Amino acid sequence: MFRLKKIAVTGWIMLMLLCISGCAGYQFANPNKPPFHSIHINAATNQSYLQQGVAPLSDAIRKSFLSEGSVELRDSENAQAFLDVKITDYHRYVAAASARDTDRAQSFNVSVTVMCTLSSSSGKIYFENKPITVNQTVYADSGAQLSEFIGYPEFSATIANKIRDAVLNTW
Protein backbone atom coordinates (compact mmCIF):
# COMPACT_ATOMS: atom_id res chain seq x y z
CA MET A 1 0.00 0.00 0.00
CA PHE A 2 2.83 2.35 0.91
CA ARG A 3 4.54 1.61 -2.40
CA LEU A 4 1.36 2.42 -4.35
CA LYS A 5 1.05 5.75 -2.52
CA LYS A 6 4.68 6.56 -3.29
CA ILE A 7 4.14 5.83 -7.00
CA ALA A 8 0.99 8.03 -7.04
CA VAL A 9 2.78 10.95 -5.35
CA THR A 10 5.77 10.59 -7.69
CA GLY A 11 3.39 10.51 -10.66
CA TRP A 12 1.65 13.71 -9.49
CA ILE A 13 4.98 15.45 -9.02
CA MET A 14 6.14 14.40 -12.48
CA LEU A 15 2.85 15.59 -14.00
CA MET A 16 3.13 18.98 -12.29
CA LEU A 17 6.74 19.42 -13.42
CA LEU A 18 5.72 18.53 -16.97
CA CYS A 19 2.89 21.09 -16.90
CA ILE A 20 5.11 23.82 -15.48
CA SER A 21 7.90 23.19 -17.96
CA GLY A 22 5.40 23.17 -20.84
CA CYS A 23 4.36 26.73 -20.00
CA ALA A 24 7.91 28.00 -19.46
CA GLY A 25 8.41 29.11 -23.07
CA TYR A 26 5.08 30.88 -23.46
CA GLN A 27 5.28 34.57 -24.39
CA PHE A 28 2.42 36.98 -23.85
CA ALA A 29 3.33 39.37 -26.67
CA ASN A 30 4.59 39.10 -30.20
CA PRO A 31 8.23 37.94 -29.95
CA ASN A 32 9.09 39.52 -33.31
CA LYS A 33 10.25 43.09 -32.87
CA PRO A 34 10.10 45.52 -35.79
CA PRO A 35 13.28 47.43 -36.66
CA PHE A 36 11.68 50.70 -35.52
CA HIS A 37 10.21 51.97 -32.26
CA SER A 38 8.13 54.87 -33.58
CA ILE A 39 5.88 55.34 -36.59
CA HIS A 40 4.15 58.19 -38.35
CA ILE A 41 0.84 57.23 -39.94
CA ASN A 42 -0.06 59.52 -42.82
CA ALA A 43 -3.73 60.20 -43.46
CA ALA A 44 -5.23 57.56 -45.72
CA THR A 45 -5.99 58.52 -49.30
CA ASN A 46 -8.92 57.37 -51.40
CA GLN A 47 -8.66 56.16 -55.00
CA SER A 48 -11.95 54.25 -54.98
CA TYR A 49 -15.68 54.91 -54.98
CA LEU A 50 -15.89 54.73 -51.19
CA GLN A 51 -17.18 58.11 -50.12
CA GLN A 52 -16.16 59.55 -46.77
CA GLY A 53 -14.09 56.50 -45.87
CA VAL A 54 -10.75 58.22 -45.30
CA ALA A 55 -11.32 59.85 -41.90
CA PRO A 56 -12.81 56.79 -40.12
CA LEU A 57 -10.07 54.54 -41.53
CA SER A 58 -7.24 56.92 -40.57
CA ASP A 59 -8.67 57.20 -37.06
CA ALA A 60 -9.09 53.42 -36.74
CA ILE A 61 -5.48 52.78 -37.84
CA ARG A 62 -4.12 55.17 -35.22
CA LYS A 63 -6.33 53.66 -32.50
CA SER A 64 -5.22 50.16 -33.49
CA PHE A 65 -1.52 51.03 -33.14
CA LEU A 66 -2.15 52.84 -29.86
CA SER A 67 -3.99 49.87 -28.38
CA GLU A 68 -1.22 47.44 -29.40
CA GLY A 69 1.48 49.54 -27.76
CA SER A 70 4.70 48.10 -29.18
CA VAL A 71 5.49 51.20 -31.26
CA GLU A 72 4.89 54.87 -30.50
CA LEU A 73 2.97 57.21 -32.77
CA ARG A 74 5.07 60.26 -33.59
CA ASP A 75 5.00 63.28 -35.84
CA SER A 76 6.83 63.09 -39.16
CA GLU A 77 10.00 64.79 -37.86
CA ASN A 78 10.56 62.29 -35.02
CA ALA A 79 9.33 59.00 -36.48
CA GLN A 80 11.57 56.10 -37.46
CA ALA A 81 9.03 54.64 -39.91
CA PHE A 82 6.22 55.92 -42.11
CA LEU A 83 2.99 54.19 -43.10
CA ASP A 84 0.99 55.24 -46.16
CA VAL A 85 -2.44 53.73 -46.81
CA LYS A 86 -4.47 54.08 -50.02
CA ILE A 87 -8.02 52.83 -50.39
CA THR A 88 -7.85 51.41 -53.91
CA ASP A 89 -10.93 49.26 -54.36
CA TYR A 90 -14.47 49.24 -53.04
CA HIS A 91 -17.24 46.91 -54.18
CA ARG A 92 -20.72 46.13 -52.97
CA TYR A 93 -22.59 43.06 -54.20
CA VAL A 94 -26.12 41.93 -53.41
CA ALA A 95 -25.89 38.89 -51.14
CA ALA A 96 -29.59 38.28 -50.47
CA ALA A 97 -32.76 39.80 -51.89
CA SER A 98 -36.21 40.22 -50.41
CA ALA A 99 -38.64 37.37 -51.03
CA ARG A 100 -41.40 39.88 -51.81
CA ASP A 101 -39.33 42.21 -53.98
CA THR A 102 -36.27 40.75 -55.71
CA ASP A 103 -35.02 44.22 -56.67
CA ARG A 104 -34.66 45.12 -53.00
CA ALA A 105 -31.54 43.76 -51.34
CA GLN A 106 -31.65 42.43 -47.79
CA SER A 107 -27.87 42.19 -47.42
CA PHE A 108 -24.74 43.15 -49.29
CA ASN A 109 -21.22 41.78 -49.40
CA VAL A 110 -18.89 44.76 -49.12
CA SER A 111 -15.23 44.47 -50.09
CA VAL A 112 -12.53 47.07 -49.48
CA THR A 113 -8.92 46.78 -50.61
CA VAL A 114 -6.16 49.04 -49.33
CA MET A 115 -2.54 49.28 -50.42
CA CYS A 116 0.02 49.87 -47.69
CA THR A 117 3.56 51.15 -47.97
CA LEU A 118 5.92 51.05 -44.98
CA SER A 119 9.24 52.85 -45.16
CA SER A 120 11.94 53.97 -42.77
CA SER A 121 13.02 57.54 -42.09
CA SER A 122 16.22 56.81 -44.05
CA GLY A 123 14.16 55.91 -47.14
CA LYS A 124 14.41 52.12 -46.91
CA ILE A 125 11.17 50.51 -48.07
CA TYR A 126 10.07 47.59 -45.90
CA PHE A 127 7.09 46.82 -48.14
CA GLU A 128 5.39 48.71 -50.93
CA ASN A 129 1.76 48.55 -52.11
CA LYS A 130 0.99 45.54 -49.97
CA PRO A 131 -2.68 44.69 -50.62
CA ILE A 132 -5.01 44.09 -47.70
CA THR A 133 -8.60 43.12 -48.44
CA VAL A 134 -11.49 42.89 -46.02
CA ASN A 135 -14.93 41.49 -46.82
CA GLN A 136 -17.99 41.98 -44.67
CA THR A 137 -21.72 41.41 -44.95
CA VAL A 138 -23.91 44.46 -44.39
CA TYR A 139 -27.58 43.91 -43.60
CA ALA A 140 -29.84 46.48 -45.23
CA ASP A 141 -32.82 46.53 -42.88
CA SER A 142 -32.72 50.33 -42.67
CA GLY A 143 -31.62 50.89 -46.26
CA ALA A 144 -28.35 50.03 -47.94
CA GLN A 145 -26.58 53.36 -47.59
CA LEU A 146 -27.57 53.84 -43.96
CA SER A 147 -26.44 50.30 -43.10
CA GLU A 148 -23.07 50.86 -44.74
CA PHE A 149 -22.65 54.20 -42.98
CA ILE A 150 -23.49 52.72 -39.58
CA GLY A 151 -21.29 49.65 -40.11
CA TYR A 152 -18.25 51.43 -41.55
CA PRO A 153 -16.52 52.27 -38.22
CA GLU A 154 -16.51 48.57 -37.30
CA PHE A 155 -15.39 47.72 -40.83
CA SER A 156 -12.61 50.35 -40.52
CA ALA A 157 -11.45 48.75 -37.26
CA THR A 158 -11.17 45.37 -38.99
CA ILE A 159 -9.10 46.88 -41.81
CA ALA A 160 -6.96 48.79 -39.30
CA ASN A 161 -6.19 45.64 -37.29
CA LYS A 162 -5.11 43.83 -40.46
CA ILE A 163 -2.87 46.77 -41.39
CA ARG A 164 -1.38 46.83 -37.88
CA ASP A 165 -0.71 43.09 -38.03
CA ALA A 166 0.93 43.44 -41.45
CA VAL A 167 3.22 46.17 -40.13
CA LEU A 168 4.16 44.62 -36.79
CA ASN A 169 4.11 40.87 -37.52
CA THR A 170 6.25 40.90 -40.67
CA TRP A 171 9.51 40.57 -38.79
C-alpha positions as CSV (number, residue, x, y, z in Angstrom):
1,M,0.0,0.0,0.0
2,F,2.8,2.3,0.9
3,R,4.5,1.6,-2.4
4,L,1.4,2.4,-4.3
5,K,1.1,5.8,-2.5
6,K,4.7,6.6,-3.3
7,I,4.1,5.8,-7.0
8,A,1.0,8.0,-7.0
9,V,2.8,10.9,-5.4
10,T,5.8,10.6,-7.7
11,G,3.4,10.5,-10.7
12,W,1.7,13.7,-9.5
13,I,5.0,15.5,-9.0
14,M,6.1,14.4,-12.5
15,L,2.9,15.6,-14.0
16,M,3.1,19.0,-12.3
17,L,6.7,19.4,-13.4
18,L,5.7,18.5,-17.0
19,C,2.9,21.1,-16.9
20,I,5.1,23.8,-15.5
21,S,7.9,23.2,-18.0
22,G,5.4,23.2,-20.8
23,C,4.4,26.7,-20.0
24,A,7.9,28.0,-19.5
25,G,8.4,29.1,-23.1
26,Y,5.1,30.9,-23.5
27,Q,5.3,34.6,-24.4
28,F,2.4,37.0,-23.8
29,A,3.3,39.4,-26.7
30,N,4.6,39.1,-30.2
31,P,8.2,37.9,-30.0
32,N,9.1,39.5,-33.3
33,K,10.2,43.1,-32.9
34,P,10.1,45.5,-35.8
35,P,13.3,47.4,-36.7
36,F,11.7,50.7,-35.5
37,H,10.2,52.0,-32.3
38,S,8.1,54.9,-33.6
39,I,5.9,55.3,-36.6
40,H,4.1,58.2,-38.3
41,I,0.8,57.2,-39.9
42,N,-0.1,59.5,-42.8
43,A,-3.7,60.2,-43.5
44,A,-5.2,57.6,-45.7
45,T,-6.0,58.5,-49.3
46,N,-8.9,57.4,-51.4
47,Q,-8.7,56.2,-55.0
48,S,-11.9,54.3,-55.0
49,Y,-15.7,54.9,-55.0
50,L,-15.9,54.7,-51.2
51,Q,-17.2,58.1,-50.1
52,Q,-16.2,59.6,-46.8
53,G,-14.1,56.5,-45.9
54,V,-10.8,58.2,-45.3
55,A,-11.3,59.9,-41.9
56,P,-12.8,56.8,-40.1
57,L,-10.1,54.5,-41.5
58,S,-7.2,56.9,-40.6
59,D,-8.7,57.2,-37.1
60,A,-9.1,53.4,-36.7
61,I,-5.5,52.8,-37.8
62,R,-4.1,55.2,-35.2
63,K,-6.3,53.7,-32.5
64,S,-5.2,50.2,-33.5
65,F,-1.5,51.0,-33.1
66,L,-2.1,52.8,-29.9
67,S,-4.0,49.9,-28.4
68,E,-1.2,47.4,-29.4
69,G,1.5,49.5,-27.8
70,S,4.7,48.1,-29.2
71,V,5.5,51.2,-31.3
72,E,4.9,54.9,-30.5
73,L,3.0,57.2,-32.8
74,R,5.1,60.3,-33.6
75,D,5.0,63.3,-35.8
76,S,6.8,63.1,-39.2
77,E,10.0,64.8,-37.9
78,N,10.6,62.3,-35.0
79,A,9.3,59.0,-36.5
80,Q,11.6,56.1,-37.5
81,A,9.0,54.6,-39.9
82,F,6.2,55.9,-42.1
83,L,3.0,54.2,-43.1
84,D,1.0,55.2,-46.2
85,V,-2.4,53.7,-46.8
86,K,-4.5,54.1,-50.0
87,I,-8.0,52.8,-50.4
88,T,-7.8,51.4,-53.9
89,D,-10.9,49.3,-54.4
90,Y,-14.5,49.2,-53.0
91,H,-17.2,46.9,-54.2
92,R,-20.7,46.1,-53.0
93,Y,-22.6,43.1,-54.2
94,V,-26.1,41.9,-53.4
95,A,-25.9,38.9,-51.1
96,A,-29.6,38.3,-50.5
97,A,-32.8,39.8,-51.9
98,S,-36.2,40.2,-50.4
99,A,-38.6,37.4,-51.0
100,R,-41.4,39.9,-51.8
101,D,-39.3,42.2,-54.0
102,T,-36.3,40.8,-55.7
103,D,-35.0,44.2,-56.7
104,R,-34.7,45.1,-53.0
105,A,-31.5,43.8,-51.3
106,Q,-31.7,42.4,-47.8
107,S,-27.9,42.2,-47.4
108,F,-24.7,43.1,-49.3
109,N,-21.2,41.8,-49.4
110,V,-18.9,44.8,-49.1
111,S,-15.2,44.5,-50.1
112,V,-12.5,47.1,-49.5
113,T,-8.9,46.8,-50.6
114,V,-6.2,49.0,-49.3
115,M,-2.5,49.3,-50.4
116,C,0.0,49.9,-47.7
117,T,3.6,51.2,-48.0
118,L,5.9,51.0,-45.0
119,S,9.2,52.8,-45.2
120,S,11.9,54.0,-42.8
121,S,13.0,57.5,-42.1
122,S,16.2,56.8,-44.1
123,G,14.2,55.9,-47.1
124,K,14.4,52.1,-46.9
125,I,11.2,50.5,-48.1
126,Y,10.1,47.6,-45.9
127,F,7.1,46.8,-48.1
128,E,5.4,48.7,-50.9
129,N,1.8,48.6,-52.1
130,K,1.0,45.5,-50.0
131,P,-2.7,44.7,-50.6
132,I,-5.0,44.1,-47.7
133,T,-8.6,43.1,-48.4
134,V,-11.5,42.9,-46.0
135,N,-14.9,41.5,-46.8
136,Q,-18.0,42.0,-44.7
137,T,-21.7,41.4,-45.0
138,V,-23.9,44.5,-44.4
139,Y,-27.6,43.9,-43.6
140,A,-29.8,46.5,-45.2
141,D,-32.8,46.5,-42.9
142,S,-32.7,50.3,-42.7
143,G,-31.6,50.9,-46.3
144,A,-28.4,50.0,-47.9
145,Q,-26.6,53.4,-47.6
146,L,-27.6,53.8,-44.0
147,S,-26.4,50.3,-43.1
148,E,-23.1,50.9,-44.7
149,F,-22.6,54.2,-43.0
150,I,-23.5,52.7,-39.6
151,G,-21.3,49.7,-40.1
152,Y,-18.3,51.4,-41.5
153,P,-16.5,52.3,-38.2
154,E,-16.5,48.6,-37.3
155,F,-15.4,47.7,-40.8
156,S,-12.6,50.3,-40.5
157,A,-11.4,48.8,-37.3
158,T,-11.2,45.4,-39.0
159,I,-9.1,46.9,-41.8
160,A,-7.0,48.8,-39.3
161,N,-6.2,45.6,-37.3
162,K,-5.1,43.8,-40.5
163,I,-2.9,46.8,-41.4
164,R,-1.4,46.8,-37.9
165,D,-0.7,43.1,-38.0
166,A,0.9,43.4,-41.5
167,V,3.2,46.2,-40.1
168,L,4.2,44.6,-36.8
169,N,4.1,40.9,-37.5
170,T,6.3,40.9,-40.7
171,W,9.5,40.6,-38.8
